[in-house]
């Protein structure tokens, strides 16, 4: 199953992705706050676009979330 987040919304609250196992993103920012309690099921983030400038890579590492890029 899949779902869509509101267009161009940053993911700043773990409640936004509480039931999500993976994300495919183009625009939204992912910050350390994204990985707070409530987002434990997130295991992978796929970034469509060049670079990881919108993704907190250190927070992904700490949360044990795989990060992949498809430029």
C-alpha positions as CSV (number, residue, x, y, z in Angstrom):
1,X,0.0,0.0,0.0
2,X,1.1,3.6,-0.4
3,X,0.0,7.0,0.6
4,X,1.0,10.6,-0.3
5,X,2.1,13.4,2.1
6,X,0.8,16.9,1.5
7,X,2.7,18.5,-1.4
8,X,6.0,20.1,-0.4
9,X,5.5,19.5,3.3
10,X,8.6,19.0,5.5
11,X,8.5,15.9,7.6
12,X,9.1,17.4,11.1
13,X,6.8,15.4,13.3
14,X,7.2,11.6,13.8
15,X,3.4,11.3,13.8
16,X,3.4,12.2,10.1
17,X,5.2,8.9,9.4
18,X,4.2,6.7,12.4
19,X,2.8,3.9,10.2
20,X,5.4,4.2,7.4
21,X,8.1,1.6,6.6
22,X,9.7,3.6,3.8
23,X,9.6,7.0,2.2
24,X,10.3,8.1,-1.4
25,X,11.0,11.8,-1.4
26,X,11.7,14.6,-3.9
27,X,11.2,17.8,-2.0
28,X,10.5,17.4,1.8
29,X,13.2,18.0,4.4
30,X,13.8,15.2,6.9
31,X,15.3,16.4,10.2
32,X,16.5,14.7,13.4
33,X,13.1,15.5,14.9
34,X,11.5,13.2,12.3
35,X,13.1,10.2,14.0
36,X,11.8,10.9,17.5
37,X,9.6,8.4,19.3
38,X,6.7,7.4,17.1
39,X,8.6,6.8,13.8
40,X,10.1,3.4,14.8
41,X,8.8,1.5,11.8
42,X,10.7,3.7,9.3
43,X,13.5,1.6,7.7
44,X,14.4,3.3,4.4
45,X,14.3,6.7,2.7
46,X,14.7,6.9,-1.0
47,X,15.7,10.4,-2.2
48,X,14.8,11.2,-5.8
49,X,17.1,14.0,-6.9
50,X,20.7,15.0,-6.6
51,X,22.3,14.9,-3.2
52,X,21.2,14.6,0.4
53,X,21.0,18.2,1.2
54,X,17.3,17.9,2.4
55,X,18.0,14.8,4.5
56,X,19.7,14.7,7.9
57,X,22.2,11.9,7.1
58,X,23.6,11.7,10.7
59,X,20.0,11.3,12.1
60,X,19.3,8.5,9.6
61,X,22.5,6.7,10.7
62,X,21.6,7.1,14.4
63,X,18.0,5.9,13.8
64,X,19.3,2.9,11.7
65,X,17.4,4.1,8.6
66,X,18.9,3.2,5.2
67,X,19.2,6.1,2.9
68,X,19.4,5.7,-0.9
69,X,19.6,8.2,-3.7
70,X,18.3,8.1,-7.3
71,X,19.6,11.2,-9.0
